[in-house]
Amino acid sequence: MPDFVRICSQFELPGTGEAREFTAGGRAFCVANLNGTISVLDGACPHEGGPLGEGSIEEDRVVCPWHGYAFDLRTGVSEQDSELKADVLAATVVEASCA
């Protein structure tokens, strides 16, 4: 079973069609919302280290704001270079509860 790290609260999640950058444990993460499905990728673009969490969502990809490289939110594969792949991490959204 993977070790999960809390990245953000449910209320901080990006809106549909948006990506947002979060830092947890000294590491940057790109959290993206594609039609209500949350994806988490390594926050650094494998092309040249750009901030993927500051990128845009186009179709099913996050686009790096530095050079426009696009990465599939499910597989991490780059549209421009199949040799480049962003790390896609397991994501779990835990429903908030009020006590």
C-alpha positions, 0 to 999 in steps of 0.5 A: 500500500502506498504511503499517502501525504496530505497535499491540501484540503478538499476546499483547496482543490482546483476547480474543474479544468484547472491545475494548482501547485502545492508543496508538501514535504518539501516537494512540489506537486501539480494537482489537476481537476479534469471533469471532477477527477483529481490527478496528482503529478510531480510538480516539476516539468521533466523537460526543463523543470517548469512549474506544472501546477502553474500550467493550464489544462487542455483536453486531458493534459496539463501544459507547462507554462514555460515551453508548452510541453503537454503531459497526459494527466493519466499516464504522464506521457508528453505529447511532444516527446514520448521520451519525456514522462511526468510522474503521476502519483496515486491520488485519494480525496478524503471527504471532509467531515464535520464533528 
